[in-house]
């Protein structure tokens, strides 16, 4: 895998959720080198908050424009 694609895969929210689920069920996989891979449980909770904070205002503004 190219280095740039590995970076994208490591910072993917789905990868954090999968690693957190593996850790919680007792079958952890060897952590990677990046910070996000080493803190999968934290990122599994942070990603939804970040994505909601970004896209909720955008969606509300878009919906308001449609209803005009």
The first five atom37 places (N, CA, C, CB, O) and aatype in JSON, in Angstrom:
{
  "aatype": [20, 20, 20, 20, 20, 20, 20, 20, 20, 20, 20, 20, 20, 20, 20, 20, 20, 20, 20, 20, 20, 20, 20, 20, 20, 20, 20, 20, 20, 20, 20, 20, 20, 20, 20, 20, 20, 20, 20, 20, 20, 20, 20, 20, 20, 20, 20, 20, 20, 20, 20, 20, 20, 20, 20, 20, 20, 20, 20, 20, 20, 20, 20, 20, 20, 20, 20, 20],
  "atom_mask": [
    [1, 1, 1, 1, 1],
    [1, 1, 1, 1, 1],
    [1, 1, 1, 1, 1],
    [1, 1, 1, 1, 1],
    [1, 1, 1, 1, 1],
    [1, 1, 1, 1, 1],
    [1, 1, 1, 1, 1],
    [1, 1, 1, 1, 1],
    [1, 1, 1, 1, 1],
    [1, 1, 1, 1, 1],
    [1, 1, 1, 1, 1],
    [1, 1, 1, 1, 1],
    [1, 1, 1, 1, 1],
    [1, 1, 1, 1, 1],
    [1, 1, 1, 1, 1],
    [1, 1, 1, 1, 1],
    [1, 1, 1, 1, 1],
    [1, 1, 1, 1, 1],
    [1, 1, 1, 1, 1],
    [1, 1, 1, 1, 1],
    [1, 1, 1, 1, 1],
    [1, 1, 1, 1, 1],
    [1, 1, 1, 1, 1],
    [1, 1, 1, 1, 1],
    [1, 1, 1, 1, 1],
    [1, 1, 1, 1, 1],
    [1, 1, 1, 1, 1],
    [1, 1, 1, 1, 1],
    [1, 1, 1, 1, 1],
    [1, 1, 1, 1, 1],
    [1, 1, 1, 1, 1],
    [1, 1, 1, 1, 1],
    [1, 1, 1, 1, 1],
    [1, 1, 1, 1, 1],
    [1, 1, 1, 1, 1],
    [1, 1, 1, 1, 1],
    [1, 1, 1, 1, 1],
    [1, 1, 1, 1, 1],
    [1, 1, 1, 1, 1],
    [1, 1, 1, 1, 1],
    [1, 1, 1, 1, 1],
    [1, 1, 1, 1, 1],
    [1, 1, 1, 1, 1],
    [1, 1, 1, 1, 1],
    [1, 1, 1, 1, 1],
    [1, 1, 1, 1, 1],
    [1, 1, 1, 1, 1],
    [1, 1, 1, 1, 1],
    [1, 1, 1, 1, 1],
    [1, 1, 1, 1, 1],
    [1, 1, 1, 1, 1],
    [1, 1, 1, 1, 1],
    [1, 1, 1, 1, 1],
    [1, 1, 1, 1, 1],
    [1, 1, 1, 1, 1],
    [1, 1, 1, 1, 1],
    [1, 1, 1, 1, 1],
    [1, 1, 1, 1, 1],
    [1, 1, 1, 1, 1],
    [1, 1, 1, 1, 1],
    [1, 1, 1, 1, 1],
    [1, 1, 1, 1, 1],
    [1, 1, 1, 1, 1],
    [1, 1, 1, 1, 1],
    [1, 1, 1, 1, 1],
    [1, 1, 1, 1, 1],
    [1, 1, 1, 1, 1],
    [1, 1, 1, 1, 1]
  ],
  "atom_positions": [
    [[0.85, -1.17, 0.0], [0.0, 0.0, 0.0], [0.9, 1.24, 0.0], [-0.97, -0.01, 1.23], [1.86, 1.31, 0.77]],
    [[0.6, 2.2, -0.85], [1.38, 3.43, -0.85], [1.26, 4.16, 0.5], [0.94, 4.35, -2.0], [0.26, 4.01, 1.21]],
    [[2.25, 4.93, 0.82], [2.27, 5.63, 2.11], [1.08, 6.56, 2.27], [3.56, 6.43, 2.25], [0.48, 6.62, 3.35]],
    [[0.72, 7.3, 1.21], [-0.39, 8.24, 1.31], [-1.7, 7.51, 1.54], [-0.48, 9.1, 0.05], [-2.57, 8.01, 2.26]],
    [[-1.87, 6.34, 0.94], [-3.1, 5.58, 1.12], [-3.16, 4.95, 2.51], [-3.22, 4.49, 0.06], [-4.24, 4.82, 3.09]],
    [[-2.02, 4.57, 3.05], [-1.97, 4.07, 4.42], [-2.36, 5.13, 5.43], [-0.6, 3.55, 4.73], [-3.03, 4.84, 6.43]],
    [[-1.94, 6.37, 5.17], [-2.31, 7.49, 6.04], [-3.81, 7.73, 6.0], [-1.56, 8.77, 5.63], [-4.43, 7.94, 7.04]],
    [[-4.4, 7.68, 4.81], [-5.85, 7.87, 4.67], [-6.59, 6.75, 5.39], [-6.26, 7.92, 3.18], [-7.59, 7.0, 6.07]],
    [[-6.13, 5.53, 5.24], [-6.79, 4.39, 5.89], [-6.68, 4.48, 7.41], [-6.18, 3.07, 5.41], [-7.61, 4.11, 8.12]],
    [[-5.56, 4.96, 7.92], [-5.38, 5.08, 9.36], [-6.3, 6.13, 9.96], [-3.93, 5.42, 9.69], [-6.81, 5.94, 11.07]],
    [[-6.54, 7.23, 9.24], [-7.38, 8.31, 9.75], [-8.85, 8.16, 9.36], [-6.86, 9.64, 9.26], [-9.65, 9.06, 9.62]],
    [[-9.21, 7.06, 8.76], [-10.59, 6.81, 8.37], [-11.43, 6.52, 9.62], [-10.66, 5.62, 7.37], [-11.01, 5.71, 10.45]],
    [[-12.59, 7.16, 9.78], [-13.42, 6.9, 10.96], [-13.85, 5.45, 11.09], [-14.64, 7.78, 10.93], [-14.0, 4.95, 12.21]],
    [[-14.07, 4.77, 9.99], [-14.48, 3.36, 10.04], [-13.35, 2.49, 10.6], [-14.9, 2.86, 8.64], [-13.6, 1.55, 11.35]],
    [[-12.12, 2.81, 10.25], [-10.98, 2.05, 10.78], [-10.89, 2.22, 12.3], [-9.67, 2.51, 10.11], [-10.58, 1.26, 13.01]],
    [[-11.15, 3.43, 12.79], [-11.12, 3.65, 14.24], [-12.21, 2.85, 14.93], [-11.29, 5.14, 14.56], [-11.97, 2.26, 15.99]],
    [[-13.41, 2.83, 14.35], [-14.51, 2.07, 14.95], [-14.21, 0.58, 14.96], [-15.81, 2.34, 14.18], [-14.48, -0.1, 15.95]],
    [[-13.65, 0.06, 13.87], [-13.33, -1.36, 13.8], [-12.25, -1.73, 14.82], [-12.88, -1.74, 12.39], [-12.36, -2.75, 15.49]],
    [[-11.22, -0.91, 14.93], [-10.15, -1.2, 15.9], [-10.67, -1.1, 17.33], [-8.98, -0.22, 15.7], [-10.26, -1.89, 18.18]],
    [[-11.56, -0.15, 17.6], [-12.15, -0.03, 18.93], [-13.01, -1.24, 19.26], [-12.97, 1.25, 19.05], [-12.96, -1.75, 20.38]],
    [[-13.79, -1.71, 18.3], [-14.63, -2.9, 18.53], [-13.77, -4.13, 18.79], [-15.55, -3.15, 17.32], [-14.07, -4.93, 19.67]],
    [[-12.69, -4.27, 18.02], [-11.78, -5.4, 18.26], [-11.17, -5.34, 19.65], [-10.66, -5.42, 17.2], [-11.04, -6.36, 20.34]],
    [[-10.79, -4.14, 20.06], [-10.19, -3.97, 21.39], [-11.2, -4.27, 22.49], [-9.64, -2.54, 21.55], [-10.86, -4.91, 23.49]],
    [[-12.43, -3.82, 22.34], [-13.45, -4.04, 23.36], [-13.85, -5.51, 23.46], [-14.68, -3.2, 23.06], [-14.19, -5.98, 24.55]],
    [[-13.82, -6.24, 22.35], [-14.17, -7.65, 22.37], [-12.99, -8.55, 22.71], [-14.74, -8.06, 21.04], [-13.13, -9.77, 22.73]],
    [[-11.85, -7.95, 22.99], [-10.71, -8.72, 23.49], [-9.84, -9.32, 22.41], [-11.2, -9.8, 24.35], [-9.02, -10.2, 22.71]],
    [[-9.97, -8.88, 21.18], [-9.11, -9.38, 20.12], [-8.38, -8.22, 19.45], [-9.92, -10.19, 19.07], [-8.56, -7.99, 18.25]],
    [[-7.57, -7.48, 20.22], [-6.91, -6.32, 19.62], [-5.89, -6.73, 18.56], [-6.21, -5.49, 20.71], [-5.26, -7.78, 18.65]],
    [[-5.76, -5.89, 17.59], [-4.77, -6.09, 16.54], [-3.6, -5.19, 16.88], [-5.36, -5.76, 15.1], [-3.77, -4.18, 17.57]],
    [[-2.43, -5.53, 16.42], [-1.26, -4.71, 16.69], [-1.48, -3.27, 16.24], [-0.03, -5.29, 16.0], [-1.84, -3.02, 15.08]],
    [[-1.27, -2.34, 17.14], [-1.47, -0.93, 16.82], [-0.44, -0.43, 15.82], [-1.42, -0.09, 18.08], [0.68, -0.93, 15.77]],
    [[-0.84, 0.53, 15.06], [0.07, 1.11, 14.07], [0.96, 2.16, 14.69], [-0.71, 1.71, 12.92], [1.05, 2.3, 15.91]],
    [[1.6, 2.88, 13.83], [2.54, 3.91, 14.28], [1.88, 5.25, 14.54], [3.63, 4.1, 13.26], [2.42, 6.07, 15.29]],
    [[0.72, 5.48, 13.95], [0.1, 6.8, 14.09], [-0.65, 6.92, 15.41], [-0.85, 7.07, 12.91], [-1.02, 5.92, 16.04]],
    [[-0.85, 8.15, 15.81], [-1.54, 8.43, 17.07], [-2.97, 7.91, 17.04], [-1.54, 9.93, 17.36], [-3.45, 7.36, 18.04]],
    [[-3.64, 8.07, 15.92], [-5.04, 7.67, 15.82], [-5.19, 6.15, 15.93], [-5.65, 8.16, 14.5], [-6.19, 5.68, 16.47]],
    [[-4.24, 5.39, 15.45], [-4.29, 3.94, 15.56], [-4.02, 3.47, 16.99], [-3.29, 3.3, 14.61], [-4.53, 2.43, 17.4]],
    [[-3.24, 4.21, 17.72], [-2.93, 3.84, 19.1], [-4.04, 4.24, 20.05], [-1.64, 4.49, 19.52], [-4.12, 3.68, 21.15]],
    [[-4.91, 5.17, 19.68], [-6.01, 5.63, 20.53], [-7.35, 5.41, 19.85], [-5.82, 7.13, 20.88], [-8.15, 6.34, 19.7]],
    [[-7.59, 4.18, 19.43], [-8.79, 3.85, 18.65], [-10.06, 4.06, 19.46], [-8.72, 2.41, 18.16], [-11.06, 4.53, 18.92]],
    [[-10.05, 3.74, 20.75], [-11.26, 3.93, 21.57], [-11.63, 5.4, 21.69], [-11.05, 3.34, 22.97], [-12.81, 5.75, 21.58]],
    [[-10.66, 6.24, 21.89], [-10.92, 7.68, 21.97], [-11.45, 8.21, 20.64], [-9.65, 8.43, 22.36], [-12.43, 8.95, 20.61]],
    [[-10.82, 7.82, 19.56], [-11.23, 8.3, 18.25], [-12.59, 7.76, 17.84], [-10.19, 7.93, 17.21], [-13.3, 8.42, 17.07]],
    [[-12.97, 6.59, 18.31], [-14.3, 6.06, 18.01], [-15.38, 6.95, 18.61], [-14.44, 4.62, 18.52], [-16.5, 6.98, 18.1]],
    [[-15.08, 7.66, 19.68], [-16.04, 8.59, 20.26], [-15.9, 10.0, 19.71], [-15.87, 8.63, 21.75], [-16.88, 10.75, 19.67]],
    [[-14.7, 10.37, 19.29], [-14.46, 11.73, 18.81], [-14.96, 11.91, 17.38], [-12.98, 12.07, 18.89], [-15.51, 12.96, 17.05]],
    [[-14.77, 10.91, 16.52], [-15.17, 11.05, 15.13], [-16.63, 11.43, 14.93], [-14.89, 9.77, 14.4], [-16.92, 12.34, 14.16]],
    [[-17.58, 10.76, 15.6], [-18.98, 11.17, 15.4], [-19.25, 12.61, 15.82], [-19.9, 10.25, 16.18], [-20.03, 13.31, 15.18]],
    [[-18.62, 13.06, 16.88], [-18.81, 14.44, 17.34], [-18.25, 15.42, 16.32], [-18.14, 14.65, 18.72], [-18.89, 16.42, 16.0]],
    [[-17.08, 15.15, 15.81], [-16.45, 16.03, 14.83], [-17.27, 16.08, 13.54], [-15.01, 15.56, 14.52], [-17.53, 17.16, 13.0]],
    [[-17.69, 14.93, 13.06], [-18.47, 14.9, 11.82], [-19.82, 15.58, 11.99], [-18.66, 13.47, 11.36], [-20.29, 16.25, 11.07]],
    [[-20.44, 15.41, 13.15], [-21.72, 16.08, 13.4], [-21.52, 17.59, 13.49], [-22.36, 15.55, 14.69], [-22.33, 18.35, 12.96]],
    [[-20.47, 18.02, 14.15], [-20.21, 19.45, 14.29], [-19.94, 20.11, 12.93], [-19.02, 19.69, 15.23], [-20.23, 21.29, 12.74]],
    [[-19.39, 19.37, 12.0], [-19.1, 19.92, 10.68], [-20.34, 19.9, 9.79], [-17.97, 19.15, 10.02], [-20.68, 20.9, 9.17]],
    [[-21.0, 18.75, 9.73], [-22.03, 18.57, 8.72], [-23.44, 18.93, 9.17], [-22.02, 17.17, 8.27], [-24.3, 19.15, 8.31]],
    [[-23.73, 19.0, 10.44], [-25.07, 19.39, 10.88], [-25.39, 20.83, 10.49], [-25.19, 19.22, 12.4], [-26.46, 21.06, 9.92]],
    [[-24.53, 21.81, 10.75], [-24.84, 23.18, 10.31], [-24.96, 23.29, 8.78], [-23.78, 24.14, 10.81], [-25.79, 24.05, 8.28]],
    [[-24.13, 22.55, 8.06], [-24.22, 22.58, 6.6], [-25.56, 22.01, 6.11], [-23.06, 21.8, 5.98], [-26.17, 22.55, 5.19]],
    [[-26.0, 20.93, 6.74], [-27.26, 20.32, 6.35], [-28.45, 21.2, 6.7], [-27.42, 18.96, 7.02], [-29.4, 21.31, 5.91]],
    [[-28.41, 21.84, 7.85], [-29.5, 22.75, 8.24], [-29.58, 23.92, 7.29], [-29.31, 23.25, 9.69], [-30.67, 24.3, 6.87]],
    [[-28.45, 24.49, 6.94], [-28.44, 25.62, 6.02], [-28.96, 25.21, 4.64], [-27.02, 26.21, 5.89], [-29.71, 25.95, 4.0]],
    [[-28.57, 24.03, 4.2], [-29.05, 23.52, 2.9], [-30.56, 23.29, 2.94], [-28.32, 22.22, 2.53], [-31.26, 23.63, 1.99]],
    [[-31.05, 22.72, 4.02], [-32.48, 22.47, 4.16], [-33.27, 23.77, 4.18], [-32.76, 21.67, 5.43], [-34.34, 23.86, 3.58]],
    [[-32.75, 24.78, 4.86], [-33.42, 26.08, 4.89], [-33.48, 26.71, 3.51], [-32.72, 27.01, 5.86], [-34.47, 27.36, 3.17]],
    [[-32.45, 26.54, 2.71], [-32.47, 27.08, 1.35], [-33.48, 26.35, 0.48], [-31.07, 26.99, 0.72], [-34.09, 26.97, -0.39]],
    [[-33.67, 25.05, 0.7], [-34.64, 24.29, -0.1], [-36.08, 24.69, 0.2], [-34.46, 22.81, 0.15], [-36.94, 24.62, -0.68]],
    [[-36.34, 25.09, 1.43], [-37.72, 25.38, 1.81], [-38.15, 26.79, 1.44], [-37.89, 25.17, 3.29], [-39.28, 27.16, 1.74]],
    [[-37.31, 27.58, 0.82], [-37.68, 28.95, 0.42], [-38.53, 28.95, -0.79], [-36.46, 29.79, 0.17], [-38.93, 30.01, -1.26]]
  ]
}
